[in-house]
Amino acid sequence: MSHAHSNFFCMLRWTMLKHVYKQGPNYLSAVKLLPDRLVGLRKLLCNAATKLLSTAAQVEVMQRELKGLQPILARTSQEVEDMMVVITNDKKEAGVSVGHKTSTIA
C-alpha cells in the first residue's frame, strides 16, 4: 500500500473514531462500530463507481448518436444557409419593388 493510501486510511480511521468518541462511551464501542461504518462507506463507494460506469456508458452511446447525426446537421445547416441567401435576395427585390412603387405613386 502506498504512503498516500496509508495516510488516507489513517485519516479515515481518525475521522470515524473522532465522530464515535463524541457519541460512544469508550474506545471499544468506537472500535466495534468501525466495521459497520466501513461497510457503509464501501457500499457508498461501490454505488458511486456503478453510477460512474453507467454514466460513462450513456455518454458513449450519446457520442455515437451524435456522430451519426453530424451528416444530417451539416445538410440542414447548408439548407438553412441556402434559404437565408434566398430570403436576403427576396428582401432586396421586395425593397427595390416597394421603393419603386412608392416613387411612382409620389
All heavy atoms as an XYZ file, in Angstrom:
825
protein
N       0.860     -1.177      0.000
C       0.000      0.000      0.000
C       0.899      1.231      0.000
O       1.875      1.308      0.721
C      -0.886     -0.041      1.248
C      -1.896      1.069      1.285
S      -2.973      1.107      2.744
C      -3.678     -0.500      2.788
N       0.565      2.177     -0.838
C       1.384      3.377     -0.943
C       1.185      4.265      0.290
O       0.258      4.092      1.069
C       1.020      4.158     -2.208
O      -0.233      4.759     -2.043
N       2.075      5.233      0.405
C       2.011      6.151      1.536
C       0.722      6.967      1.500
O       0.105      7.227      2.529
C       3.230      7.075      1.519
C       3.209      8.104      2.613
N       3.374      7.776      3.931
C       3.008      9.440      2.569
C       3.281      8.878      4.665
N       3.064      9.904      3.851
N       0.294      7.356      0.284
C      -0.935      8.155      0.162
C      -2.144      7.351      0.622
O      -3.010      7.865      1.330
C      -1.126      8.611     -1.281
N      -2.200      6.072      0.232
C      -3.318      5.235      0.664
C      -3.287      5.031      2.170
O      -4.311      5.091      2.842
C      -3.279      3.875     -0.045
C      -3.693      3.950     -1.467
N      -2.783      3.860     -2.486
C      -4.912      4.131     -2.040
C      -3.423      3.963     -3.622
N      -4.702      4.139     -3.390
N      -2.113      4.772      2.696
C      -1.970      4.571      4.136
C      -2.410      5.819      4.883
O      -3.139      5.738      5.878
C      -0.511      4.241      4.462
O      -0.332      4.162      5.851
N      -1.974      6.966      4.400
C      -2.339      8.233      5.024
C      -3.846      8.454      4.949
O      -4.468      8.892      5.904
C      -1.588      9.376      4.334
C      -1.711     10.669      5.101
O      -1.981     10.667      6.302
N      -1.512     11.771      4.428
N      -4.456      8.126      3.792
C      -5.898      8.281      3.632
C      -6.646      7.420      4.648
O      -7.572      7.881      5.303
C      -6.314      7.898      2.209
C      -7.797      7.795      2.038
C      -8.573      8.942      1.957
C      -8.423      6.567      1.974
C      -9.944      8.859      1.808
C      -9.793      6.468      1.820
C     -10.546      7.616      1.743
N      -6.241      6.164      4.773
C      -6.947      5.273      5.697
C      -6.731      5.676      7.154
O      -7.626      5.536      7.973
C      -6.546      3.819      5.463
C      -7.160      3.253      4.220
C      -6.376      2.884      3.142
C      -8.536      3.132      4.101
C      -6.945      2.380      1.993
C      -9.127      2.630      2.952
C      -8.319      2.261      1.899
N      -5.563      6.207      7.465
C      -5.334      6.714      8.834
C      -6.264      7.890      9.112
O      -6.863      7.973     10.188
C      -3.877      7.136      9.014
S      -2.742      5.754      9.165
N      -6.383      8.783      8.141
C      -7.268      9.935      8.320
C      -8.718      9.482      8.415
O      -9.487      9.996      9.227
C      -7.099     10.925      7.163
C      -5.793     11.693      7.205
S      -5.506     12.753      5.769
C      -7.043     13.580      5.573
N      -9.085      8.504      7.591
C     -10.446      7.980      7.619
C     -10.739      7.358      8.977
O     -11.776      7.624      9.585
C     -10.623      6.937      6.508
C     -11.977      6.266      6.410
C     -13.035      7.289      6.006
C     -11.927      5.136      5.397
N      -9.811      6.553      9.470
C      -9.990      5.911     10.780
C     -10.102      6.969     11.872
O     -10.974      6.901     12.736
C      -8.820      4.966     11.056
C      -8.946      4.228     12.354
C      -7.806      3.222     12.475
N      -7.911      2.524     13.733
C      -7.280      2.870     14.853
N      -6.481      3.920     14.844
N      -7.436      2.186     15.956
N      -9.236      7.960     11.810
C      -9.249      9.008     12.832
C     -10.572      9.782     12.796
O     -11.165     10.071     13.826
C      -8.080      9.963     12.630
C      -8.159     11.176     13.501
C      -8.405     12.436     13.121
C      -8.038     11.216     14.925
N      -8.436     13.272     14.194
C      -8.212     12.540     15.334
C      -7.797     10.267     15.904
C      -8.154     12.945     16.658
C      -7.726     10.669     17.224
C      -7.907     11.985     17.586
N     -11.038     10.078     11.604
C     -12.300     10.814     11.461
C     -13.453     10.012     12.033
O     -14.295     10.538     12.770
C     -12.575     11.119      9.978
O     -11.484     11.872      9.466
C     -13.857     11.907      9.808
N     -13.492      8.713     11.719
C     -14.582      7.885     12.219
C     -14.501      7.717     13.733
O     -15.506      7.801     14.432
C     -14.561      6.520     11.529
C     -14.992      6.615     10.077
S     -15.245      5.034      9.266
C     -13.716      4.216      9.529
N     -13.295      7.518     14.234
C     -13.147      7.362     15.685
C     -13.495      8.660     16.405
O     -14.143      8.644     17.452
C     -11.718      6.929     16.033
C     -11.380      5.473     15.725
C      -9.912      5.219     16.006
C     -12.246      4.529     16.534
N     -13.061      9.767     15.840
C     -13.353     11.057     16.448
C     -14.870     11.273     16.515
O     -15.406     11.723     17.518
C     -12.691     12.163     15.617
C     -12.746     13.535     16.234
C     -11.845     14.446     15.445
C     -12.687     15.498     14.776
N     -11.909     16.453     14.015
N     -15.565     10.907     15.434
C     -17.024     11.039     15.416
C     -17.663     10.129     16.468
O     -18.584     10.522     17.162
C     -17.553     10.702     14.025
C     -19.048     10.759     13.922
N     -19.727     11.954     13.944
C     -19.975      9.783     13.820
C     -21.016     11.706     13.850
N     -21.191     10.394     13.769
N     -17.147      8.908     16.579
C     -17.716      7.951     17.526
C     -17.390      8.360     18.963
O     -18.188      8.145     19.867
C     -17.219      6.519     17.230
C     -17.656      5.541     18.296
C     -17.730      6.072     15.870
N     -16.214      8.953     19.187
C     -15.882      9.411     20.539
C     -16.945     10.365     21.059
O     -17.273     10.367     22.227
C     -14.526     10.140     20.555
C     -13.331      9.234     20.656
C     -12.166      9.536     19.973
C     -13.352      8.086     21.435
C     -11.054      8.729     20.060
C     -12.244      7.273     21.515
C     -11.094      7.596     20.820
O     -10.014      6.786     20.914
N     -17.446     11.191     20.165
C     -18.455     12.147     20.594
C     -19.752     11.442     20.982
O     -20.505     11.925     21.796
C     -18.744     13.151     19.480
C     -17.594     14.061     19.174
C     -17.942     14.964     18.012
C     -16.747     15.820     17.628
N     -17.010     16.605     16.430
N     -20.004     10.293     20.330
C     -21.255      9.603     20.570
C     -21.114      8.388     21.483
O     -22.011      8.075     22.238
C     -21.855      9.159     19.233
C     -22.210     10.330     18.355
C     -22.718      9.868     17.014
O     -22.756      8.683     16.714
N     -23.122     10.821     16.179
N     -20.003      7.647     21.359
C     -19.829      6.405     22.110
C     -19.217      6.631     23.481
O     -18.505      7.602     23.703
N     -19.441      5.717     24.424
C     -18.918      5.891     25.774
C     -17.430      5.604     25.894
O     -16.787      6.124     26.779
C     -19.733      4.910     26.605
C     -20.178      3.860     25.643
C     -20.314      4.555     24.327
N     -16.866      4.773     25.021
C     -15.438      4.469     25.156
C     -14.846      3.995     23.838
O     -15.534      3.873     22.823
C     -15.221      3.426     26.250
C     -15.958      2.130     25.956
O     -16.206      1.807     24.807
N     -16.302      1.398     26.988
N     -13.566      3.698     23.904
C     -12.834      3.302     22.707
C     -13.357      1.983     22.140
O     -13.436      1.816     20.929
C     -11.340      3.196     23.035
C     -10.493      2.830     21.846
C     -10.186      3.779     20.884
C     -10.008      1.529     21.682
C      -9.417      3.448     19.785
C      -9.243      1.204     20.588
C      -8.948      2.155     19.647
O      -8.193      1.841     18.566
N     -13.706      1.028     22.977
C     -14.194     -0.267     22.499
C     -15.476     -0.120     21.686
O     -15.648     -0.775     20.659
C     -14.423     -1.225     23.668
C     -13.162     -1.834     24.262
C     -13.522     -2.716     25.450
C     -12.419     -2.634     23.222
N     -16.369      0.716     22.125
C     -17.598      0.908     21.353
C     -17.267      1.553     20.002
O     -17.899      1.247     19.000
C     -18.609      1.745     22.121
O     -18.138      3.065     22.285
N     -16.243      2.418     19.992
C     -15.822      3.040     18.746
C     -15.251      2.003     17.797
O     -15.567      1.989     16.608
C     -14.795      4.125     19.028
N     -14.430      1.123     18.324
C     -13.826      0.084     17.501
C     -14.894     -0.882     16.988
O     -14.833     -1.335     15.844
C     -12.730     -0.668     18.297
C     -12.242     -1.885     17.545
C     -11.583      0.279     18.605
N     -15.886     -1.178     17.784
C     -16.946     -2.089     17.357
C     -17.789     -1.474     16.227
O     -18.334     -2.194     15.407
C     -17.849     -2.440     18.539
C     -17.179     -3.356     19.546
C     -18.098     -3.628     20.708
C     -17.376     -4.446     21.776
N     -18.201     -4.637     22.963
N     -17.887     -0.171     16.199
C     -18.678      0.489     15.165
C     -17.927      0.651     13.841
O     -18.547      0.874     12.804
C     -19.140      1.862     15.656
C     -20.168      1.854     16.785
C     -20.455      3.277     17.230
C     -21.455      1.169     16.339
N     -16.599      0.535     13.890
C     -15.812      0.741     12.673
C     -16.205     -0.199     11.534
O     -16.364      0.257     10.398
C     -14.322      0.614     12.972
C     -13.666      1.870     13.525
C     -12.216      1.604     13.860
C     -13.771      3.003     12.542
N     -16.343     -1.500     11.765
C     -16.697     -2.364     10.637
C     -18.018     -1.956      9.973
O     -18.121     -1.978      8.734
C     -16.807     -3.758     11.263
C     -15.944     -3.696     12.472
C     -16.069     -2.286     12.962
N     -18.999     -1.589     10.746
C     -20.271     -1.163     10.165
C     -20.091      0.100      9.319
O     -20.664      0.233      8.238
C     -21.311     -0.899     11.257
C     -21.715     -2.162     11.998
O     -21.576     -3.258     11.408
O     -22.166     -2.051     13.143
N     -19.303      1.018      9.823
C     -19.064      2.253      9.080
C     -18.279      1.980      7.810
O     -18.536      2.578      6.773
C     -18.346      3.269      9.950
C     -19.244      3.661     11.128
C     -18.793      4.874     11.781
N     -18.788      5.995     10.845
C     -19.215      7.186     11.150
N     -19.703      7.410     12.336
N     -19.145      8.165     10.304
N     -17.313      1.049      7.898
C     -16.542      0.711      6.708
C     -17.423      0.029      5.666
O     -17.288      0.286      4.470
C     -15.358     -0.184      7.077
C     -14.222      0.514      7.828
C     -13.166     -0.492      8.239
C     -13.610      1.610      6.981
N     -18.317     -0.818      6.108
C     -19.245     -1.464      5.182
C     -20.121     -0.404      4.520
O     -20.355     -0.440      3.301
C     -20.104     -2.532      5.905
C     -21.259     -2.982      5.046
C     -19.243     -3.716      6.307
N     -20.579      0.546      5.296
C     -21.388      1.628      4.745
C     -20.611      2.449      3.728
O     -21.134      2.786      2.661
N     -19.360      2.754      4.056
C     -18.528      3.515      3.116
C     -18.241      2.699      1.857
O     -18.220      3.235      0.749
C     -17.218      3.929      3.785
C     -17.336      5.037      4.820
C     -16.004      5.256      5.522
C     -17.787      6.331      4.152
N     -18.025      1.398      2.034
C     -17.772      0.529      0.882
C     -18.994      0.514     -0.033
O     -18.869      0.601     -1.254
C     -17.451     -0.885      1.343
C     -17.125     -1.810      0.207
C     -16.634     -3.154      0.721
N     -16.200     -3.958     -0.378
C     -16.856     -5.024     -0.820
N     -17.960     -5.413     -0.216
N     -16.406     -5.716     -1.821
N     -20.186      0.409      0.544
C     -21.406      0.425     -0.261
C     -21.535      1.756     -0.997
O     -21.911      1.789     -2.161
C     -22.635      0.198      0.617
C     -22.795     -1.226      1.079
C     -24.041     -1.386      1.943
C     -24.179     -2.793      2.461
N     -25.348     -2.950      3.338
N     -21.214      2.834     -0.291
C     -21.286      4.157     -0.901
C     -20.332      4.264     -2.088
O     -20.701      4.749     -3.162
C     -20.964      5.229      0.144
C     -21.005      6.669     -0.317
C     -22.446      7.089     -0.562
C     -20.377      7.567      0.729
N     -19.092      3.796     -1.908
C     -18.106      3.854     -2.980
C     -18.498      2.949     -4.142
O     -18.340      3.312     -5.308
C     -16.724      3.479     -2.453
C     -16.069      4.514     -1.542
C     -14.776      3.974     -0.960
C     -15.806      5.798     -2.300
N     -19.030      1.772     -3.852
C     -19.478      0.864     -4.918
C     -20.626      1.482     -5.697
O     -20.668      1.394     -6.932
C     -19.898     -0.481     -4.330
S     -18.515     -1.489     -3.797
N     -21.541      2.114     -4.996
C     -22.660      2.776     -5.652
C     -22.156      3.908     -6.552
O     -22.606      4.059     -7.690
C     -23.646      3.304     -4.612
C     -24.905      3.854     -5.244
O     -25.314      3.425     -6.303
N     -25.512      4.817     -4.583
N     -21.223      4.680     -6.038
C     -20.660      5.786     -6.825
C     -19.944      5.253     -8.063
O     -20.101      5.797     -9.161
C     -19.706      6.617     -5.967
N     -19.172      4.176     -7.899
C     -18.464      3.588     -9.043
C     -19.456      3.063    -10.073
O     -19.265      3.229    -11.281
C     -17.534      2.474     -8.569
N     -20.522      2.438     -9.610
C     -21.547      1.927    -10.520
C     -22.185      3.071    -11.302
O     -22.400      2.975    -12.517
C     -22.630      1.156     -9.735
O     -22.006      0.100     -9.019
C     -23.691      0.599    -10.636
N     -22.493      4.151    -10.614
C     -23.091      5.309    -11.280
C     -22.130      5.898    -12.318
O     -22.554      6.283    -13.415
C     -23.463      6.398    -10.265
C     -24.554      6.000     -9.309
C     -25.873      5.944     -9.990
C     -26.957      5.657     -8.962
N     -28.261      5.515     -9.578
N     -20.831      5.962    -11.973
C     -19.851      6.500    -12.918
C     -19.748      5.617    -14.161
O     -19.689      6.120    -15.290
C     -18.481      6.625    -12.252
C     -18.326      7.781    -11.278
C     -16.994      7.682    -10.541
C     -18.432      9.109    -11.985
N     -19.732      4.303    -13.965
C     -19.666      3.389    -15.106
C     -20.920      3.501    -15.969
O     -20.852      3.492    -17.199
C     -19.475      1.954    -14.621
C     -18.110      1.644    -14.005
C     -18.096      0.245    -13.406
C     -17.011      1.793    -15.042
N     -22.063      3.615    -15.324
C     -23.321      3.762    -16.051
C     -23.326      5.059    -16.851
O     -23.723      5.080    -18.021
C     -24.491      3.742    -15.068
O     -25.686      4.075    -15.703
N     -22.865      6.116    -16.242
C     -22.808      7.414    -16.920
C     -21.844      7.359    -18.095
O     -22.138      7.893    -19.166
C     -22.390      8.515    -15.928
O     -23.331      8.529    -14.856
C     -22.348      9.873    -16.592
N     -20.700      6.700    -17.904
C     -19.730      6.579    -18.995
C     -20.341      5.815    -20.166
O     -20.145      6.188    -21.334
C     -18.468      5.883    -18.501
N     -21.109      4.771    -19.881
C     -21.756      4.005    -20.948
C     -22.790      4.868    -21.672
O     -22.889      4.830    -22.908
C     -22.423      2.760    -20.363
N     -23.557      5.659    -20.929
C     -24.550      6.533    -21.551
C     -23.882      7.590    -22.420
O     -24.371      7.907    -23.504
C     -25.411      7.202    -20.483
C     -26.354      6.257    -19.780
C     -27.092      6.936    -18.628
O     -26.757      8.043    -18.217
N     -28.088      6.246    -18.101
N     -22.773      8.135    -21.952
C     -22.042      9.151    -22.731
C     -21.524      8.528    -24.023
O     -21.586      9.146    -25.087
C     -20.885      9.746    -21.889
C     -19.917     10.538    -22.756
C     -21.440     10.619    -20.778
N     -21.035      7.301    -23.939
C     -20.532      6.622    -25.137
C     -21.652      6.448    -26.171
O     -21.461      6.699    -27.356
C     -19.962      5.265    -24.746
C     -19.278      4.539    -25.876
C     -18.663      3.228    -25.434
O     -18.191      3.148    -24.286
O     -18.686      2.289    -26.240
N     -22.835      6.051    -25.715
C     -23.977      5.889    -26.613
C     -24.350      7.236    -27.238
O     -24.581      7.330    -28.448
C     -25.188      5.282    -25.861
C     -26.452      5.375    -26.689
C     -24.894      3.841    -25.468
N     -24.397      8.282    -26.420
C     -24.755      9.607    -26.939
C     -23.723     10.108    -27.940
O     -24.075     10.755    -28.929
C     -24.921     10.600    -25.789
C     -26.189     10.382    -24.992
S     -26.525     11.688    -23.814
C     -25.431     11.251    -22.483
N     -22.431      9.810    -27.704
C     -21.401     10.238    -28.652
C     -21.586      9.542    -30.002
O     -21.447     10.176    -31.050
C     -20.004      9.934    -28.098
C     -19.574     10.901    -27.017
C     -18.233     10.541    -26.414
O     -17.803      9.386    -26.446
N     -17.561     11.534    -25.850
N     -21.913      8.241    -29.972
C     -22.169      7.521    -31.224
C     -23.377      8.114    -31.941
O     -23.367      8.284    -33.163
C     -22.396      6.033    -30.951
C     -21.111      5.259    -30.716
C     -21.369      3.778    -30.815
N     -22.409      3.349    -29.892
C     -22.218      2.644    -28.800
N     -21.003      2.267    -28.467
N     -23.228      2.300    -28.032
N     -24.427      8.440    -31.186
C     -25.618      9.032    -31.793
C     -25.295     10.385    -32.418
O     -25.764     10.706    -33.515
C     -26.725      9.187    -30.749
C     -27.341      7.877    -30.314
C     -28.334      8.037    -29.171
O     -28.448      9.154    -28.609
O     -28.983      7.036    -28.834
N     -24.489     11.192    -31.711
C     -24.105     12.500    -32.257
C     -23.292     12.360    -33.535
O     -23.479     13.127    -34.487
C     -23.311     13.295    -31.219
C     -24.132     13.942    -30.116
C     -23.215     14.558    -29.068
C     -25.063     14.988    -30.679
N     -22.382     11.382    -33.564
C     -21.599     11.168    -34.781
C     -22.510     10.774    -35.932
O     -22.293     11.178    -37.067
C     -20.535     10.098    -34.555
C     -19.344     10.601    -33.785
C     -18.265      9.554    -33.649
C     -17.103     10.113    -32.842
N     -16.029      9.127    -32.685
N     -23.538      9.998    -35.631
C     -24.486      9.616    -36.660
C     -25.326     10.780    -37.146
O     -25.760     10.810    -38.297
N     -25.559     11.745    -36.287
C     -26.383     12.904    -36.645
C     -25.592     14.027    -37.320
O     -26.188     14.956    -37.856
C     -27.077     13.449    -35.403
C     -28.147     12.547    -34.784
C     -28.625     13.127    -33.468
C     -29.307     12.375    -35.740
N     -24.269     13.956    -37.295
C     -23.461     15.028    -37.875
C     -23.734     15.259    -39.363
O     -23.845     16.407    -39.796
C     -21.970     14.779    -37.623
C     -21.565     15.117    -36.212
C     -20.098     14.840    -35.934
O     -19.432     14.154    -36.699
N     -19.606     15.372    -34.824
N     -23.874     14.210    -40.185
C     -24.193     14.471    -41.599
C     -25.545     15.171    -41.767
O     -25.685     16.060    -42.609
C     -24.227     13.070    -42.233
C     -23.436     12.205    -41.319
C     -23.605     12.790    -39.955
N     -26.504     14.798    -40.953
C     -27.828     15.437    -41.022
C     -27.709     16.899    -40.617
O     -28.295     17.783    -41.248
C     -28.826     14.687    -40.117
C     -29.043     13.268    -40.641
C     -30.151     15.434    -40.032
C     -29.793     12.364    -39.684
N     -26.938     17.161    -39.569
C     -26.733     18.542    -39.123
C     -26.041     19.367    -40.198
O     -26.431     20.511    -40.471
C     -25.925     18.565    -37.825
C     -25.544     19.927    -37.279
C     -26.792     20.714    -36.915
C     -24.640     19.788    -36.074
N     -25.029     18.792    -40.836
C     -24.310     19.517    -41.884
C     -25.252     19.830    -43.050
O     -25.245     20.950    -43.582
C     -23.114     18.707    -42.369
N     -26.079     18.840    -43.450
C     -27.018     19.044    -44.560
C     -28.050     20.116    -44.198
O     -28.337     21.016    -44.989
C     -27.714     17.725    -44.895
C     -28.602     17.827    -46.121
C     -29.235     16.501    -46.506
N     -30.156     16.052    -45.473
C     -30.066     14.883    -44.826
N     -29.085     14.053    -45.111
N     -30.955     14.558    -43.917
N     -28.571     20.038    -42.968
C     -29.568     21.016    -42.522
C     -28.960     22.411    -42.449
O     -29.600     23.399    -42.828
C     -30.145     20.603    -41.156
O     -30.649     19.274    -41.252
C     -31.250     21.524    -40.713
N     -27.743     22.507    -41.961
C     -27.068     23.812    -41.892
C     -26.906     24.395    -43.290
O     -27.113     25.597    -43.494
C     -25.700     23.670    -41.227
O     -25.836     23.296    -39.891
N     -26.537     23.556    -44.249
C     -26.383     24.040    -45.626
C     -27.737     24.490    -46.176
O     -27.815     25.533    -46.839
C     -25.789     22.943    -46.517
C     -25.487     23.415    -47.919
C     -24.487     24.558    -47.930
O     -23.477     24.533    -47.240
N     -24.778     25.593    -48.707
N     -28.790     23.753    -45.891
C     -30.122     24.147    -46.352
C     -30.533     25.495    -45.757
O     -31.108     26.342    -46.446
C     -31.151     23.078    -45.976
C     -31.025     21.793    -46.768
C     -31.928     20.689    -46.250
O     -32.660     20.907    -45.253
O     -31.907     19.588    -46.837
N     -30.226     25.707    -44.484
C     -30.556     26.975    -43.830
C     -29.769     28.113    -44.478
O     -30.320     29.194    -44.737
C     -30.292     26.893    -42.307
C     -30.338     28.270    -41.666
C     -31.279     25.958    -41.644
N     -28.494     27.880    -44.748
C     -27.686     28.923    -45.404
C     -28.257     29.264    -46.778
O     -28.343     30.443    -47.154
C     -26.237     28.462    -45.529
C     -25.469     28.495    -44.231
C     -24.024     28.043    -44.408
O     -23.454     28.238    -45.509
O     -23.476     27.493    -43.444
N     -28.654     28.229    -47.520
C     -29.247     28.472    -48.839
C     -30.542     29.265    -48.714
O     -30.804     30.178    -49.500
C     -29.499     27.142    -49.561
C     -28.207     26.405    -49.896
O     -27.134     27.035    -49.862
O     -28.286     25.181    -50.178
N     -31.371     28.912    -47.744
C     -32.620     29.646    -47.524
C     -32.353     31.086    -47.153
O     -33.078     31.992    -47.599
C     -33.444     28.981    -46.411
C     -34.304     27.851    -46.878
S     -35.463     27.413    -45.590
C     -34.916     25.776    -45.224
N     -31.337     31.329    -46.350
C     -31.007     32.703    -45.948
C     -30.595     33.525    -47.163
O     -30.947     34.710    -47.270
C     -29.896     32.706    -44.891
C     -30.336     32.163    -43.536
S     -31.742     33.045    -42.835
C     -31.042     34.636    -42.531
N     -29.869     32.918    -48.088
C     -29.486     33.629    -49.313
C     -30.738     33.991    -50.102
O     -30.893     35.128    -50.578
C     -28.513     32.770    -50.156
C     -28.318     33.370    -51.540
C     -27.191     32.622    -49.435
N     -31.661     33.021    -50.238
C     -32.904     33.272    -50.969
C     -33.711     34.366    -50.280
O     -34.225     35.289    -50.929
C     -33.732     31.970    -51.092
C     -35.131     32.258    -51.609
C     -33.013     30.966    -51.986
N     -33.826     34.297    -48.966
C     -34.589     35.297    -48.207
C     -33.961     36.672    -48.366
O     -34.654     37.674    -48.577
C     -34.691     34.896    -46.720
C     -35.603     33.676    -46.578
C     -35.195     36.044    -45.862
C     -35.583     33.046    -45.192
N     -32.636     36.736    -48.283
C     -31.943     38.020    -48.435
C     -32.198     38.597    -49.831
O     -32.485     39.795    -49.979
C     -30.427     37.844    -48.202
O     -30.225     37.289    -46.910
C     -29.687     39.159    -48.297
N     -32.111     37.741    -50.829
C     -32.377     38.215    -52.201
C     -33.822     38.663    -52.346
O     -34.096     39.686    -52.990
C     -32.053     37.115    -53.219
C     -30.571     36.869    -53.327
O     -29.765     37.734    -52.984
N     -30.195     35.695    -53.796
N     -34.756     37.905    -51.774
C     -36.173     38.287    -51.836
C     -36.408     39.626    -51.147
O     -37.187     40.455    -51.631
C     -37.064     37.208    -51.216
C     -37.167     35.966    -52.082
O     -36.732     36.014    -53.257
O     -37.683     34.940    -51.572
N     -35.729     39.829    -50.012
C     -35.877     41.108    -49.297
C     -35.357     42.260    -50.159
O     -35.959     43.329    -50.214
C     -35.117     41.078    -47.972
C     -35.830     40.365    -46.863
C     -35.019     40.492    -45.576
C     -35.720     39.849    -44.403
N     -34.928     39.991    -43.160
N     -34.217     42.027    -50.811
C     -33.655     43.079    -51.661
C     -34.607     43.395    -52.809
O     -34.861     44.555    -53.121
C     -32.292     42.645    -52.216
C     -31.194     42.680    -51.191
C     -29.882     42.217    -51.801
C     -28.792     42.168    -50.756
N     -27.526     41.649    -51.293
N     -35.144     42.345    -53.427
C     -36.087     42.567    -54.535
C     -37.359     43.251    -54.035
O     -37.890     44.131    -54.707
C     -36.444     41.233    -55.180
C     -35.329     40.635    -55.994
C     -35.693     39.267    -56.563
O     -36.890     38.897    -56.538
O     -34.772     38.584    -57.013
N     -37.851     42.843    -52.877
C     -39.056     43.461    -52.320
C     -38.782     44.915    -51.976
O     -39.626     45.792    -52.212
C     -39.516     42.703    -51.086
N     -37.625     45.212    -51.464
C     -37.269     46.587    -51.125
C     -37.170     47.443    -52.365
O     -37.627     48.587    -52.401
N     -36.609     46.926    -53.424
C     -36.478     47.662    -54.675
C     -37.859     47.877    -55.281
O     -38.208     48.980    -55.690
C     -35.557     46.896    -55.665
C     -35.638     47.510    -57.056
C     -34.143     46.889    -55.154
N     -38.685     46.830    -55.308
C     -40.007     46.988    -55.921
C     -40.889     47.889    -55.076
O     -41.651     48.681    -55.613
C     -40.668     45.618    -56.135
O     -40.898     44.989    -54.899
N     -40.797     47.805    -53.730
C     -41.582     48.685    -52.876
C     -41.103     50.113    -53.049
O     -41.892     51.040    -53.184
C     -41.512     48.238    -51.388
C     -42.101     49.302    -50.484
C     -42.211     46.918    -51.210
N     -39.803     50.298    -53.095
C     -39.244     51.626    -53.295
C     -39.657     52.180    -54.658
O     -39.962     53.340    -54.801
N     -39.690     51.325    -55.643
C     -40.075     51.751    -56.991
C     -41.563     52.131    -57.028
O     -41.913     53.146    -57.604
C     -39.783     50.625    -57.988
C     -40.185     50.931    -59.376
N     -39.555     51.926    -60.107
C     -41.145     50.429    -60.172
C     -40.107     52.005    -61.293
N     -41.093     51.092    -61.374
N     -42.423     51.332    -56.361
C     -43.840     51.642    -56.367
C     -44.124     52.944    -55.643
O     -44.931     53.750    -56.066
C     -44.647     50.511    -55.699
C     -44.752     49.273    -56.541
C     -45.560     48.201    -55.818
C     -45.594     46.935    -56.636
N     -46.299     45.872    -55.938
N     -43.419     53.150    -54.503
C     -43.667     54.385    -53.767
C     -43.155     55.586    -54.541
O     -43.735     56.663    -54.465
C     -42.996     54.350    -52.364
O     -41.623     54.058    -52.526
C     -43.668     53.338    -51.464
N     -42.105     55.396    -55.323
C     -41.617     56.536    -56.089
C     -42.550     56.871    -57.247
O     -42.691     58.032    -57.602
C     -40.195     56.274    -56.607
O     -40.215     55.188    -57.499
N     -43.222     55.879    -57.811
C     -44.151     56.180    -58.903
C     -45.434     56.794    -58.376
O     -46.071     57.573    -59.054
C     -44.484     54.902    -59.704
O     -45.009     53.923    -58.822
C     -43.256     54.368    -60.410
N     -45.840     56.413    -57.151
C     -47.061     56.943    -56.567
C     -46.860     58.402    -56.162
O     -47.722     59.238    -56.350
C     -47.515     56.098    -55.374
C     -47.883     54.702    -55.831
C     -48.686     56.748    -54.654
C     -48.179     53.746    -54.719
N     -45.710     58.720    -55.668
C     -45.463     60.060    -55.182
C     -45.290     60.974    -56.290
O     -45.748     61.739    -56.873
C     -44.187     60.100    -54.351
